[in-house]
Amino acid sequence: MDKRGTKQIAKNSKAFHDYFVEERYEAGVVLSGTEVKSIRQGGVNLKDSWCQVKGGELWLYGVHISPYEKGNIFNKDPRRNRKLLMHKREIFKLQMAAQKDGLALVPLSLYFKDSRVKVEIGVCKGKKLYDKRASAAERDSKRAIDRAMKDRGRY
């Protein structure tokens, strides 16, 4: 993800806990005006969301975008399915990857890129329980090492 002109809106932390991310892709999202205004206010949740290829198109499921307070009749259903915009060959690659055993298409983050809403999609492989424990232990040991290095730096 290029950091120039980008502002992160939401991150799917649960995806990094439950999956190994093998590849990352960027896609545009088809949204209405009130949904964009709600996203600008931070009213979006990526938890329990996923992507799927249907009829040669990529769709985003399970993303909750809160209704915009001042949107009245123009508000859409908060959990509606949203179309993602990518090149045909990239969608075909994602479809082939999703058909492999144990791989899933998971939205990792939602961000603005030069005033357009983009979603980062990961081709992910599910973690087993022992993998989750190993990554938690690794994270804890890294944190302990960082603390020790910080304490040594003071003296």
BAPA-733795 format. One line per 5 residues: number of its first residue (from 0); their letters; for each residue x, y, z of N, C-alpha, C, O, CB. Coordinates in steps of 0.2 Angstrom, whole numbers, plus 2048, in hexadecimal, padded with zeros to 3 digits. Atoms other than C-alpha are relative to their C-alpha. Glycine has a CB too. Layout:
! residues N
NUM> a> X Y Z X Y Z X Y Z X Y Z X Y Z; ...
! end
This chain:
! residues 155
0> mdkrg> 804 7FA 800 800 800 800 804 806 800 809 807 805 7FB 800 806; 7FC 7F9 801 808 811 7FA 7FD 805 806 7F7 806 806 7FF 802 7F9; 802 7FB 7FB 807 81D 809 7FF 807 7FE 7FC 80B 802 806 800 805; 801 7FA 803 807 82C 7FE 7F8 801 7FF 7F5 7FE 7FB 804 802 7FA; 807 7FE 801 7F5 834 7FF 7FB 7FB 802 7F5 7FA 800 7FF 800 7F8
5> tkqia> 804 805 7FD 7EE 826 809 7FE 801 807 802 804 80B 803 7F9 7FF; 802 7FF 7F9 7E4 826 819 7FC 7FA 802 7F7 7F8 7FF 7FC 807 801; 804 806 7FE 7DF 816 822 7FA 801 804 7FA 806 808 805 7FB 804; 807 7FF 7FD 7CD 815 827 7FF 7FA 805 7FD 7FC 80B 7FA 800 7FB; 802 806 7FC 7CB 803 82E 805 7FB 7FF 807 7FA 7F9 7F9 7FE 800
10> knska> 7FC 806 801 7D6 7F4 831 7FD 7FA 803 7FA 7FA 808 807 801 803; 803 806 7FD 7D1 7E2 833 805 7FC 804 808 7F8 801 7FD 7FC 7F9; 7FB 804 7FC 7DB 7DC 841 7FF 7F9 801 804 7F5 802 800 804 807; 802 807 7FF 7D2 7CC 843 802 7FC 7FA 804 7F6 7FB 7F8 7FF 800; 7FE 804 806 7D7 7C7 831 808 7FE 801 80A 7F9 800 800 804 7FA
15> fhdyf> 7F9 802 7FE 7EA 7C8 837 800 7FB 805 806 7F8 805 804 807 801; 800 805 7FB 7E6 7BE 846 7FE 7F9 7FD 800 7F4 800 7FB 802 806; 803 807 803 7DC 7B0 83C 803 7FD 7FA 802 7F8 7F9 7F9 801 7FF; 7FD 803 806 7E6 7AF 82C 807 802 7FF 80A 807 802 7FC 803 7FA; 7F9 7FE 803 7F7 7AF 824 7FE 804 7F9 7FB 801 7F5 805 7FA 7FF
20> veery> 801 7FC 806 7F7 7BD 816 805 7FE 7FB 80B 7FF 7FD 800 807 802; 7FB 802 805 7FF 7B6 807 801 805 7FA 807 807 7F8 7FE 7F9 7FC; 800 7FA 805 7FB 7C4 7FA 7FB 805 802 7F6 804 805 7FF 7FD 7F9; 805 7FA 7FF 7F3 7D5 7FA 7FF 803 7FA 803 804 7F5 804 805 805; 802 7FD 806 7E9 7DE 7ED 7FC 806 802 7FA 807 808 7FC 7FB 7FC
25> eagvv> 804 7FA 7FF 7E1 7EF 7EC 7FA 800 7FC 7FB 7FF 7F6 805 807 7FF; 806 7FF 804 7CF 7F2 7E6 7FC 806 802 7FC 808 808 7FC 7F9 801; 805 7FB 7FE 7C3 800 7E5 7FA 7FD 802 7F8 7F8 801 7FF 805 7FA; 807 803 7FE 7B2 7FF 7ED 7FB 805 7FD 7FB 80B 7FD 800 801 808; 806 7FC 802 7A1 805 7E6 7FC 802 806 7F9 7FD 809 7FC 7FB 7FA
30> lsgte> 804 7FD 7FA 799 810 7F3 7FB 805 7FE 7FC 808 7F8 805 802 805; 804 7FA 801 78B 81C 7F4 803 806 804 808 805 808 7F9 7FF 802; 7FD 7FA 7FC 78E 82E 7FA 800 800 807 804 802 80B 7FD 806 7FD; 801 800 7F9 787 82C 80B 805 7FB 803 807 7FC 809 7F9 7FF 802; 7FB 805 7FD 792 81C 80E 807 803 800 80A 802 805 800 7FA 7FB
35> vksir> 7FA 7FD 800 7A1 826 809 801 805 806 806 806 80A 802 804 7FA; 800 7FB 7FA 79C 834 816 801 7FC 806 804 7FF 80B 7FA 804 7FF; 800 804 7FA 799 827 823 807 7FD 801 80A 7FD 807 7FB 7FA 800; 7FA 803 800 7AA 81F 81F 805 806 803 80A 804 807 803 7FD 7FA; 7FB 7FB 7FE 7B3 830 821 7FF 802 808 804 804 80B 7FE 807 7FC
40> qggvn> 801 7FF 7F9 7AB 831 833 802 7FA 804 802 7FA 80A 7F9 801 801; 7FE 806 7FC 7B2 820 837 7FB 7FB 801 7FC 7F6 806 804 802 806; 806 805 7FE 7A2 816 837 801 7FA 7FB 7FC 7F8 7F8 7FA 803 7FF; 7FF 806 804 7A9 806 82F 803 7FA 804 807 7FC 808 804 801 7F9; 7FD 805 7FD 7AD 7F5 835 801 7FA 7FB 7FC 7F8 7F8 7FB 7FD 806
45> lkdsw> 7FE 805 804 7B6 7E7 82C 800 7F9 803 801 7F4 800 807 801 7FD; 800 807 7FC 7B4 7D9 839 7FB 7FC 7FD 7F6 7FE 7FB 7FF 801 807; 804 805 803 7AD 7C9 832 7FE 802 7F9 7F9 7FF 7F6 7FA 7FF 804; 801 7FF 807 7AE 7CF 820 804 7FC 7FB 809 7F9 7FE 801 808 7FE; 7FC 804 804 7B4 7C6 811 7FE 802 7F8 7F9 806 7F7 7FE 7F8 801
50> cqvkg> 801 7FE 807 7B5 7C7 7FE 7FE 7F9 7FC 800 7F4 7FE 806 803 7FC; 802 806 804 7AE 7BB 7F0 7FF 802 7F9 7FD 808 7F7 7FA 7FD 803; 800 7FF 807 7AF 7BA 7DD 7F9 7FD 7FE 7F8 7F7 7FF 806 7FE 7FC; 807 803 803 79D 7B8 7D5 7FF 803 7F9 7FF 809 7F9 7FA 802 805; 801 7FE 807 79A 7B9 7C3 805 805 7FD 804 809 7F9 7F9 804 800
55> gelwl> 7FA 7FC 803 7AB 7C0 7BF 801 807 803 805 80B 801 7FF 801 7F9; 7FF 7FA 7FC 7A9 7CE 7CC 802 7FF 807 800 7F9 809 7F9 804 7FF; 7FE 801 7F9 7B0 7D0 7DD 7FC 804 804 7FA 80A 803 808 803 801; 805 7FD 7FC 7A4 7D4 7EB 803 800 807 807 7FB 809 7FA 7FC 800; 7FE 800 7F9 7A7 7D9 7FD 7FA 7FF 804 7F5 802 804 803 807 801
60> ygvhi> 806 802 7FC 79C 7D1 80A 802 802 808 808 801 80A 7FE 7F9 800; 800 7FF 7F9 799 7D5 81D 803 806 803 805 807 809 804 7FA 802; 7FD 7F9 7FD 7A1 7E7 81E 7FA 804 802 7F5 805 7FF 804 803 7FA; 805 7FC 7FD 796 7F2 829 802 807 800 807 809 803 7FF 7FE 808; 7FF 7F9 801 795 804 824 7FA 803 803 7F5 803 801 801 803 7F9
65> spyek> 805 7FD 7FC 78B 80E 831 7FC 805 7FB 7FF 808 7F7 802 803 806; 803 7FB 804 77D 818 829 802 807 802 803 809 808 7F8 7FF 802; 7FE 7F9 7FF 781 82B 827 7FA 803 804 7F5 803 802 802 803 7FA; 805 7FD 7FC 778 835 834 7FB 805 7FC 7F5 805 7FD 803 804 806; 803 7FB 804 773 843 828 7FE 7FD 7F9 7FC 801 7F5 804 806 800
70> gnifn> 801 803 806 770 837 81A 7F8 7FF 7FE 7F7 7FD 7F8 803 7FA 7FF; 807 802 801 75D 834 81C 7FE 7FA 7FB 800 7F5 7FC 7FC 806 7FE; 803 806 805 755 82A 80D 806 7FE 7FC 805 7F8 7F9 7FB 803 7FC; 7FB 802 804 766 829 804 804 7FB 803 809 7F8 800 804 806 7FE; 7FC 805 7FD 76D 81D 811 7FF 7F9 7FD 7F9 7F8 7FB 7FF 800 807
75> kdprr> 801 807 802 770 80B 80B 801 7FB 806 802 7FE 80B 806 7FF 7FB; 7FF 805 7FA 770 7FB 815 807 7FF 802 80B 7FF 7FE 7FD 7F9 7FD; 7F9 800 7FE 77F 7FB 820 804 7F9 7FE 80A 7FA 7FE 800 800 808; 7FD 807 802 783 7E8 81C 7FF 7FE 7F9 801 7F8 7F8 7FE 7FB 805; 802 802 807 77F 7E8 80A 807 7FE 7FC 80C 800 7FF 7FD 806 7FB
80> nrkll> 7FA 803 803 78B 7DF 7FE 803 806 7FB 7FF 809 7F8 7FF 7FA 7FC; 7FD 7FB 804 797 7EB 7F5 805 7FD 7FA 809 7F9 7FC 804 805 804; 7FC 802 805 79F 7E9 7E4 807 803 800 808 809 802 7FD 802 7F9; 7F9 7FE 800 7B2 7EA 7E3 803 801 7F9 801 7FD 7F4 805 7FC 804; 7FE 7FE 807 7BB 7F2 7D4 807 7FE 7FF 80C 800 802 7FF 807 7FE
85> mhkre> 7FA 802 802 7CA 7E9 7CD 801 7FE 7F8 7FB 7FD 7F5 802 7F9 804; 7FF 803 807 7D1 7E3 7BC 7FE 7F9 7FF 7FF 7F5 804 807 801 7FD; 802 807 801 7CA 7D3 7B5 805 7FB 801 804 7F6 804 7FE 800 7F8; 7FA 805 7FF 7DB 7CA 7B5 801 7FF 807 803 7FA 80A 806 802 7FC; 7FF 800 7F9 7DD 7CF 7C7 7FA 7FC 804 7FC 7F8 808 801 807 803
90> ifklq> 806 804 7FE 7CB 7C8 7CB 801 7F9 7FF 800 7F5 803 7FA 803 7FE; 7FF 807 802 7CF 7B8 7C2 806 7FD 804 805 7F7 806 802 800 7F8; 7FB 803 7FC 7DF 7B6 7CC 7FE 7FF 807 7FF 7FA 80A 806 805 800; 803 801 7F9 7D6 7B9 7DC 7FB 7FA 800 7FB 7F6 805 7FC 806 802; 804 806 800 7C9 7AC 7D7 803 7FA 800 801 7F5 803 7FB 801 7F9
95> maaqk> 7FC 806 800 7D6 79F 7D3 803 7FF 807 803 7F9 809 805 801 7FB; 7FD 800 7F9 7DE 7A3 7E4 7FB 7FD 805 7FC 7F9 809 803 806 802; 805 802 7FB 7CE 7A1 7ED 7FD 7F9 7FF 7FB 7F6 804 7FA 805 7FF; 802 807 801 7CA 790 7E5 805 7FB 803 804 7F5 804 7FF 7FF 7F9; 7FB 805 7FD 7DA 789 7ED 7FE 7FE 807 7FA 802 80A 807 804 800
100> dglal> 802 803 7FA 7D9 77F 7FC 802 805 806 808 806 807 802 7F9 801; 7FE 7FC 7FA 7D8 78A 80C 801 807 7FF 804 80A 804 806 7FC 803; 7FE 7F9 801 7DA 79B 804 7F9 804 800 7F4 801 7FE 804 801 7FA; 806 7FC 800 7CE 7A9 807 802 807 7FE 807 809 7FF 7FC 800 807; 7FF 7F9 802 7CC 7BB 801 7FD 804 806 7F7 804 807 7FC 802 7F9
105> vplsl> 802 7FD 7FA 7CB 7C6 810 802 808 7FF 808 809 7FE 804 7FD 806; 7FE 7F9 800 7CB 7D9 811 804 802 806 802 801 80C 7F9 805 800; 7FC 7FF 7FB 7D9 7DF 81B 800 807 803 800 808 809 808 7FF 7FE; 801 7F9 7FD 7D7 7F2 81C 7FC 804 7FB 7FB 802 7F5 807 803 801; 804 7FC 804 7CC 800 815 804 807 801 805 809 806 7F9 801 802
110> yfkds> 7FC 7F9 7FF 7D5 811 811 7FE 804 7FA 7FB 802 7F5 807 7FE 800; 800 7FB 805 7D4 821 807 806 800 7FC 80B 801 7FF 7FD 807 802; 7FB 7FF 804 7DF 822 7F8 7FF 806 7FB 7FB 805 7F6 803 7FA 7FC; 802 7FA 804 7DE 834 7F1 7F9 801 7FF 7F6 801 7F9 804 7FF 7F9; 807 7FF 7FF 7CC 836 7F6 7FC 7FA 7FD 7F6 7FB 7FD 7FE 806 7FC
115> rvkve> 804 806 802 7C7 825 7EF 800 7FA 806 806 7F9 809 802 7FD 7FA; 800 806 7FB 7C2 816 7FB 803 7FA 7FD 800 7F8 7F8 7F9 7FF 803; 7FD 806 803 7CD 807 7F8 800 7FB 806 800 7FD 80C 807 801 7FE; 800 806 7FB 7CD 7F6 801 806 7FC 7FE 807 7FA 7F8 7FA 7FC 800; 7FA 805 801 7DD 7EB 803 7FD 7F9 801 7FB 7F7 807 806 802 804
120> igvck> 803 807 7FF 7D8 7D9 800 806 7FB 800 80B 7FC 7FD 7FC 7FE 7F9; 7FB 805 7FF 7E3 7CB 806 7FE 7F9 7FE 7F8 7F7 7FF 802 800 807; 801 807 801 7E4 7B9 7FF 803 7FD 806 809 7FD 807 803 7FE 7F9; 7FE 802 7F9 7E5 7B1 810 7FF 7F8 801 7FA 7F5 7FE 7FC 803 805; 800 807 7FE 7E8 79F 817 7FE 800 807 802 803 80B 806 7FC 7FE
125> gkkly> 802 800 7F9 7DF 79B 827 806 7FD 805 809 7F9 803 7FA 7FC 801; 7FB 802 7FB 7EA 799 837 7FC 7FA 804 7F6 7FB 805 802 806 804; 802 805 7FB 7E8 78A 842 801 803 807 804 808 808 804 7F9 7FF; 7FF 7FD 7F9 7E7 78C 855 807 801 802 809 806 805 7FC 7FC 805; 7F9 800 7FE 7F9 788 857 804 805 7FD 809 808 800 803 7F9 7FF
130> dkras> 7FD 7FA 804 7FE 795 84A 7FE 806 804 803 80B 804 7FE 800 7F9; 802 7FA 7FC 7F4 7A2 854 804 801 806 806 806 808 7F8 800 801; 7FC 800 7FA 7FD 79D 864 807 802 7FF 80A 806 802 7FF 7F9 803; 7F9 7FE 801 80E 79E 85C 801 807 7FE 805 80A 800 802 7FB 7FA; 7FF 7F9 802 80B 7AF 854 7FF 804 806 802 80A 807 7FB 802 7FB
135> aaerd> 801 7FC 7FA 804 7B5 865 807 800 804 809 805 807 7FA 7FE 804; 7FA 801 7FC 814 7AE 86E 806 805 7FD 809 808 800 802 7F9 800; 7FB 7FC 803 81F 7B6 861 7FF 808 801 804 80B 802 800 7FF 7F8; 802 7F9 7FF 816 7C7 863 802 802 807 805 807 808 7F9 802 7FE; 7FF 7FF 7F9 818 7C6 876 808 800 801 80A 805 804 7FD 7FB 804
140> skrai> 7F8 800 7FF 82B 7C2 875 803 806 7FD 808 809 7FF 803 7F9 7FD; 7FD 7FA 804 82E 7D0 868 7FF 806 805 803 80A 805 7FD 801 7FA; 802 7FA 7FB 825 7DC 875 805 800 806 807 805 808 7F9 7FF 802; 7FB 801 7FA 830 7D5 883 807 803 7FE 80A 806 802 800 7F9 803; 7F9 7FE 802 840 7D8 879 800 807 7FF 805 80A 801 802 7FC 7F9
145> dramk> 800 7F9 801 83B 7E9 874 800 804 807 804 809 807 7FA 802 7FC; 800 7FC 7FA 838 7EE 886 807 7FF 803 809 804 806 7FB 7FC 805; 7F9 801 7FE 849 7E6 88B 805 805 7FD 809 808 800 802 7F9 800; 7FC 7FC 803 851 7F0 87E 7FF 808 802 804 80B 802 7FF 7FF 7F8; 802 7F9 7FE 848 800 883 803 801 807 806 807 808 7F9 801 800
150> drgry> 7FE 800 7FA 84D 7FD 895 808 801 800 80B 805 804 7FE 7FB 805; 7F8 800 800 860 7FA 891 802 807 7FD 807 809 7FF 802 7FA 7FB; 7FE 7FA 803 860 80A 886 800 806 805 804 80B 804 7FB 802 7FB; 800 7FA 7FB 85C 815 896 806 800 804 808 805 806 7FA 7FF 804; 7FA 800 7FB 86B 80F 8A0 806 802 7FD 80B 802 800 800 7FA 804
! end
